[in-house]
Amino acid sequence: MVESVNTDFSSYSNKDKQALNQKLKETKDKQGLLGAAWNEIKEVVNIGKTESECESMVKKFESGQVSFEEALEYIEQYQKAQDSGADLLANIATGIGSIAVATTALSAGPIGWGAAFIKGAPMGALLKSTVKTVDRATNNVKDDELDTKKILKDAISGSITGATSAVSSGISAGVQTGQIGVSIAKGAKCSALSGALSGSTSYMTDVVLDDEEFDFNDLAFNTASNAFISGTVGAAVGGGFYGANSIGGNVAKNTAANGIKDATKTSVSRTIAKDSFLSSTRKFLGKVEKDALLNNQTNAA
């Protein structure tokens, strides 16, 4: 009787092991250059869910250390993390390109929302749709790069990323006047607006292109939650930028006498570098905060 039970369990385990390995293979097949790069980054710095940890979970299931459900959930969470990580890298590249185009066109002057949409949005749409298409072309899913719906969604998302990246946050104003509160407030305000725009656009894109049922409460939640995450990150980046300039001795007051409009007096190339760094930092920290909130909700459930 005991031998029969062990045999049945072995058969059950082998079947589930195959299911876990198949799920992991499908996850790996979906990854292109961006996904592979994101996994490599996590492997090197040893943070987040990684491919090697997924393989370890399968082995733990074999040895009875974790259940099938626990191993499967880990792999599914890894897949979601990879998707969002690849999107983060695409957004960073999109933001940098859009900043470069908009800043060059306006000779490093402050970029308002109107100019950001005119100069940054078209470049953002082109860049993200191109980057994500190339990424899908390097995965192991047949004809994935030819998915017109994904290309359209990437273009819409990219246009918002391009505009919100290119617009001037105004955090340099606090550096000019020596008021950290101004840098924090400006960073929070601009980032919150950018997050709200991104969240609402993403939701409406899914409703229209994926035929999802529209729910005003869902729209409000996506808008508000993205605004909150982006706003808190923007405030932190604003404070950090002020602090970095204070330590470097660059805090200076703007006076009518000398007519200084930008205390840092950066050239176009330096403005692009500075704004690209700040934009990329906001995107990365926003993902970290969002992932942390999602993990807390999952654990609470």
N, C-alpha and C positions, 0 to 999 in steps of 0.2 A: 504493500500500500504506500509506504513512504517513497519507494523508488518510483512509483507511478506519479506521485505528486511532484517530485523533483523533475521528472521528465517533462511533465506538462508545463511546469514553471520555466524550464529551460527553453521550451518551444515558444512560450509566450514572450520571454525576454528577448529571444533572437528576433522575433517578429517586430517587437517594439524597437529593438536596437536598429533594425533595418529602416524602420520608419523615421527614427531620429537622424540617422545618417542621410536618408533621402531628403529630409527637411533641410539639413545643413547644406547638402549639395545644391539644392534649389536656391538657397540663400546666397551661396557663393557664386552660382551661375548668373544671378541677377546683377552682380557687382561688376562695374567697369573699372576704368582707371581711377575714378574718384573714390569709389568704395574701397578699392585695394589700398589706395593711399591713406584713407582715413583709418582703416584697420591697422596699417603699419605704424601710423602715428601713435595709436593707442597701445599697440604692442610695445613700442619703444619706451614710452613714458609710463606704461603700466597703469593706465586708467581706463575705466569703462569696460564694457563687454567686448570681448575679442574672439577671433576665430579659434585661437588656441584654447581659450577657456570653454568654448562650445565643445570642442573635441574632448576636453577634460571632463565636461559634464556627461558626455556619452559614456566615458570610461567609468565614471562614478555610478552611473545607472547600472552598468554591467556588474559592478561589485556590490550593488545594493545600497550604496551610500545616499543616493537620491532616488526619488520616484520618477516614473515616466513623465508625469505631469510637470514636475519641477524642471526636468531636463528640457522638455519641449517648450515650456514657457521661457526658459533662458534663451533658447535659440530664436524664438519668435521676438523676444525683446532685442536680441542682437540684430535681427533683421531690421527692425524699426530704427534702431540706433544707427545702422549703416545707411539707411535711406536718408535720415535727417542729416547725418554727417556729410554724405555726398552732396546734399542740397546746400549745406553750409559752405562747403568749399566752392561750389558753383556760385553762390551768392557773394562770397568774398571776391572772387575773380570778377564777377559782374559789377560789384560796387567799385572796385579799383579802376576798371576800365571806364565806367561812367563818370567817375570823379575826374579822371584824366581828361576826358573829352570836354566836359562842362567847364572845368577850371581853365583849360587852355583857351577855350573859346571866349571866356570872359576875363582873361588876363589876371587870374588870381583874385578877382574882386568877390565880395560876398554874393552868394548865389541864393536867390529867393525861390519860393515854391514854383512860381511861373517859369522861371528860367530852368529850374531843375527838371520840370516835366518836358520842356521843349528840348533841352540839350541832353539830359540824362536818361529820360525814359526810353527814347528810341534806341540808344546804344545799349541800354540794359536789356531790352527785349531781344535785340540781335545777339548779344553776348551770351545770355543765359540759354536761349534756345539752341545756340550753336554748341556751347560747352556741354549741355546735357545730352544733345544728340550724339556728339562724339563719344561721350561717356557710355551711352547705351550701345553704340556701335562696337565697343570693346568688351561687352559682356557676352555671355553664352546663351542669350535668348534670341531666337531667330526673328529677324525683321523688327526687333524692338526699336531700332533707330528710326524706323519709318512710320511709327505711330503718330499720326497727325494730331490726335487729341492731346498727347503728351507734349508735342512740340508747341501747340497753341497755348497750353497751360503754362509752359515754361516761358513763353513770350510775354504772357500777361503778368506772370510773377516777376519776370525780369524787368519789365517796364516800371513796376512799383519799386523794386530793389534799386534800379538805376536812379529814379527820382529821389527816393528817400536817402540814398547814399550821397548824391550830389549836393543836396540842399545844405546850406551853411547852418550849423547848429547854434552858433552864436556864443559858444563857451569861451572864446577868446576875449569876449567883452569883460569877463571877470578878471582876466589876466591884465588887461589894459588898465583897469581901475583899482586893482588890488583888492577885489571883493570875491572871496571864494563862493559866497552864497549866490552870486550872479552866475558863475560858471555852472554851479550845480543846478540852479533853476533853469537856465537856458538848455542845458543838456537833457534834463528831465522833460521839459516841455516839447522840444523838437523830437526826441526819441519816442515819447508817448504818442504824439500825433502820427509819427511814422509807423509805430506798432499798430495803432488803431486802423490805419489805412491798409496795412498789410493783412491784418487779420480779417477785416471785412471783405477785402478783395478776394482773398483766398477762399473764404466761405462761399461767396457768390459765384466764384468760378466753378467750384465743385457742384453747386446747385444747377448751374446752367449746363455745364459740359458733362457731368456725370448723372444728370437727371435725378438728383437728390431732392427730396421734398423740402421746400423752404419753411423754416421755422424762425420767427422773429427772435425768440428767446435764444436760439443757438447763434444767430447772427450777433445779438447783443453780447453774448458770452465770449465769442471769439474776438470781437472787437475790444471789449473791456479787458480781457485777460492778456491779450497781446499788448495793449496800451500800458497795462500795469507792468508787465515784464520789461518791455522796452524802456518805459519811463524810469524804473528803478536802476536799470543798467546805465541809462543815459546820465542820471544823476551821479552815479559812481564814477563814470568816465570823466564827467565834467570836473568833479572834485580831484580826481587823479591827475588830470591835465593841468589844473591850477597848481597842484602840489609839485608836479615835476618842473613847471616853469619857475615856481618860487625857489626851489632848491637850486635851480640853475641860474638864479639871479636875473630872470627875465621879466619879472613883474614890474610893469611901469604904468604910470598914469597917463591917460590920453588927455591932452590939453589943446585948447583952441589955438594957442600960440604957435605950437609947432605943427599943427594940422595932422598929427599922426592918426591914421585910421586903423592901423594894425600894428600893435606894439611889437610883434615879432618880426615885422618887416621881411617876410619870406618872399622868395621868388616864386614863380609859377611851379617850378619843379619841387621846391621844398613844400609848397602848399599842398601839392598833390600827394607827396610822401606823408605829410602830417595828417591830412584828412583821410587818406587811405588806411593809415595805421589806426586812427580813431574809429573809423567805420568798421574795419575788420575786428577790432577789439569789442565793439558793441555787439556785433553779430555773434562772436564766439561766446561772450559772457551771457548773451541772451539765450543761446542754446543751453549753456550750462545751467542757468536758472530754470529754464523750462523743463529740462530733464529732471532736475532735482524736485520740482513741484509734482511732476508726473509720477516719479518714484514714490514720493510721500503719499500721494493719492492711492497708488497701487498697494502699498504696504498697509494703509489704513483700511482698505477694502478687504 
